[in-house]
Amino acid sequence: SDVCSSDLLLLATASHAQSSTSKKDLVARILVLQQPAIEQTAQMLVERPALQLQQQAGVALQTRVAPEKREAVAKQVQQDLKQYVDEVSPLVRQQAVKLAPSTIGTLLDDRFTEEELKQLIAIIESPLNRRYMQMGGEFQKALGEKLVSQTQSLVMPKVSALEQVIAKDLGLPPPAAAKASEPAAKPAKK
């Protein structure tokens, strides 16, 4: 990232001129500690439209691209999506870090006392919190796997029906992918 932690500290300190120096320093420290989360928020904002386009492209591949061309078109779409994410992500992350002092920093300064900011820093820096935060991916994976296995037989027929309705709304023939996925959903009912 072009904006490093020391730059974030300077930006946060400069944007809180009305606060005490000690409180400004505490807010700036929290922003530095939260920089990975700030950058992750920016990354998610960049990836959201790419994921939506990827889903739309997947449907279009099945309904509008000749079967013999699907693999090549899919590879090109993936390459284009990756290029977009690679190009845009650093710019949006950098802007998020620059905006953090005037947004998150201002909220922290306005809504927390100096003592509360100190307590918040102690919580963020605690080894227990760090260990808990590192487990975020494991939590998501465990829940996601179980959720998919428990709801797939309920959701897939609804997705197929939705695809049928949308195709009808658009005046398109029924999606072949929806018909092909219905038998696959039935064995998952176990």
Summary of the structure (lengths in Angstrom):
residues: 190
radius of gyration: 23.4
end to end distance: 48.0
largest distance: 67.0
contacts: 502
relative contact order: 0.11
helix: 87%
strand: 0%
